[in-house]
Amino acid sequence: MHAHKKIGSTLKLAVLSLLMFLFLVPFLLLLLNSFKENRMITSNPLALPTGLHFQNYVNAFDKMGYVDAFTNSLIITAVSVLLIGICAAMTGHFFVRNPSRFNQNTFFLMVAAMIIPFQAIMIPLVKIYGSLNMLNNKFSLIFMYLGFGSSLAVFIYHGFIKSIPKELEEAALIDGCSRTRTFFQIVFPVLMPTTVTIAILNVLWIWNDFLLPSLILVEPEQRTLPLSTFNFYGTYTVDFGPLMASLVLTILPVIVIYLFAQKYIIQGVMQGSVK
């Protein structure tokens, strides 16, 4: 029996190691090619670099306007995630504590909205916002992210809030707390594991998003990091070396955030599922 368990553990480790390698291969190729010259990338992208060509990163940093693009991405991501977290938590709490038929139907509509692909509404969306002269504005983009991200967040909060005893809020109200103060001082701190999970998932989505910002942000000074990588595409040629370096610079911040916060994702998902 012990031998069978050992064989099973070895096979599981081998399969997981193989899957990890397959997931890491694209990133490793991107990292290796970011240190090559164009001719080396086009001749053999799988070969190891003969030397570290750091000039690609210097060119990428300058040409993509990294500081401005990073600032735009940071503002859009931070404000969007903050608004999604607060608004979705309050909406989910309202739906749970006021179970009327109207609220239930509204909640079901929000859940149903998650199955609608963005590609089905992007043209009418851009046309409407364009007619209102609201394009090329990062705050319009933040408003759209709030709308698209709230459905999933409300769905997750809704399930978690059901596990919070209502007596906690009733005791706070008896002690003289207002409903707003009760929510932010009693309920919201209890939701922190779920809030961290939702925040991390939204950071990964909004930071790496390309399609929606490409439709809304037109002027170069408004562009986010993913949009700035298009500066390396010419009409007939592609500057592959700096392009690879720009992609590494774009995904590096979110990888660092994910590495430090991945345990909170697992913790939040597990607590939400158990409760």
N, C-alpha and C positions, 0 to 999 in steps of 0.2 A: 504494500500500500504506500509505504514511504517512497519507494522507487518511482511509482506512478505519479505521485505528487511532484517529485523532483523533475521528472520528464515533462510534465505539464507546465511547470513553472519555467523550465528552459525554453519550451516551445513558445510560451506566451511572451517571454523576454525577446526571443528572436523575431517574432512577428511585430512586436511593438518597436523594436530597433529598426526593422526594415521600413515600417510606416514612417517613423521619425526621419529616416534618411530620405525617403521619397518626398516628404514635406519640406525638408531643408535644401534639397537639390536646387530648386529655382533660386532661392535666396543666395546660396553659395555661388552659383553661376553669375548672378547679378553682381555680387561682391568682387569676384575674381575679374570679371570683365570691366569693372569700373577702374581698374588699375592698368588697363591695356590701352594701346593706341588703336585707332580705327582700323588700320590695315590688319592688325593681329586679331581683332574681333571678327572682322569679315572673313578672314582666311580660315580661322579655326577657333570658334567661340568656346570650345570645350577644353582647349589647351590651357595649361598654367601660364601665368604671366612671367616673362623673362626678367622683368624688373617692375618696381612699384612706380607707376606713372601718376604721381600726386597732382600733376598739373590739371588732370581731369576735374578734380574737386575744386581747384582754384577757379577754373573756367566756369564750372557749373554754379559755384557760389555767386560769381559776378553776373553771369548772363541771365540767370533766373531771378535775380533780385531777391536773394534768399531772405534777407532781413525783413523786407516789406511783405513778401509772400508768407513768411512764418508768422508775422504779426497778424495778418489777415486771417490765416487759418486758426491762430490761437484765439482771436476775438470771436470768430464765428463759432468755433467748437465750444469754447467755455460758456458763452452766453446761451447758446442753444441747449447744451446739456443742463445748465442751471435751470432754465425755464421749463424744460421737459420734466426734470425731476420734481420741481415744486408744483407745477400745474397738474401733472399726472397724479401725484400723491394726493393732492386736495380733491381732484375729481374722483379718484378711486375711493377715497374716504367718504365722500358725499354719497356715492352710489351705494356703498355698503350700509351706511347708517340711515339712509332714506330709501328703503326698498320699495318704491312705488312702481307701478307698471310703466310709467313714462321713463323713469330712470333705468329700469331693466331693459326696455327696448332701445334706449340710447346706448347703453353699454353693449348690447348685442350688435348694434349698428357699427360701433367703433371696432369691435372684434371682427366683424365682417369686412370692414374697410381694409384690413390687413392683407386680404387675398387679392386686392386690386393692384395690378402691376403699375409701376410709375410710368412706364412707356405708354400706357393707355391714356394717360391724362396730361402728359407733359406738353403737348402742343396746345390744347385749350388753356392750360395753366399759363404758359408763356404769352399767349395771345391776350388773355384777360389782364395780366399784370402789365403787359406792354401798353395796352390801351389806357391803363391808369397811370402810365409813366412811372412805374415802380421797379423797372429793371435797372441793372447796374448799381444795385444798392445792397450792401451786405446785410442790412437789417431786414430787407424783404426776404433774403435768403434764410435768415434766422427764423423769421415768421413761418416760412415753409417747412423748415426742419421741425419746428414746434408742432405743426400740424401732422406731418408724416410720422414723427416719432412718438406722439402721444398715445396712439392706439395700443401699441405693444406695452408701453410703460403702464398705462391704466390697467391693462389685462393682468400684468404681473402684480401690481400693487393691490388690485382687487382681491386676488386670492390670498395675499399675505395679511391684509387688514382684517379679514374674517377671523383670523386666529387671535387677534388682540381683544382681550376682555373689555366689554363695553363699560364695566364697572369702574375702570381706571378713569375714563372720561367723565363719568357721572360724579365720581368723587371730586375731581378737579372743578367741575361746574358748581358743586355744592359749596366748595371752599371759596368761590367767588371768581374763578377764572372765566374769561370770555371764551367763546368757542374757538376764536382764532388763536388765542394764547394756549388753549388746551391742545389744539392740534400741533402747534410748533414746539411746545415744551413737553408734551406727554406722548403724542402719537408719533410724530416725525422722528424723534430719536430712536424709537423702537424699530422703525422702518430702515434704519441705517444700513444693515447688510444688503437689503434689497435695493436701496438707493445707490449704493456703491456698485452693485452689479449692473443696474440700468445705466449708470453713468459711464462705466467702462465700455459697455457694448455700444453706447451712442458715440463715445469718443472714437472708437475704432471705425464706426460707420461714417461719421461726419468728417473726420480728418482725412480719410482716404477717398471720400466721394469725389467723383469727377463729373458725372453727367449733369446733375442739377446745377452746380456752380458754373459749368460751361454754358448753360442756357441763360443764367441770370447775370453773371458778372462779365461784362464786355471789355471795359477799360483795363489796360495792363496793371495799373496801380491797385486795382481791386482784386486781382486774381489770388487764388490760394496756391499752396505748394503743388498739388497735383496739376493744376492748370499751367503753372510756370514751367513744367517739364516740356511743354509743347514748343518752347522757344528753340529747342534743338532739332526740330523737324523743319527741313527746308522743302522747297517745291519738289525737288527730285532727289535729294540726298538727306541722310540722317547723320548727325554727329554722335555716333554711338558711344564713344568714350565719356564725354561730359554728360550724355543722357543717362548712362548707367550710374554715374556719380550722383546726378541730381535725384535719381530714384532712391538711392541709398540715403541721401540727406533728407528726403521726404518721409521715408518710412521709419527712420531711426528714432525720432522722438516718440512715436506711438509704440514702437517695440519696447523702448525703455519703460514707458508707462505700464505696458502690459506685463512685463517681467516682474515689476514691483507689485502689481495689483492682481495677479492671476489667482492667488489664493482667495481673494475676496469674491471673485466670480464664482468659484466652486462653492465657497461657503454660502453665498447668497442663494444660488440655485438649489443647493441641498436643503437649506432651511425652508425655502419657499415650497419645495416639493413635499417635504415631511409635514410641514404645517398645513 
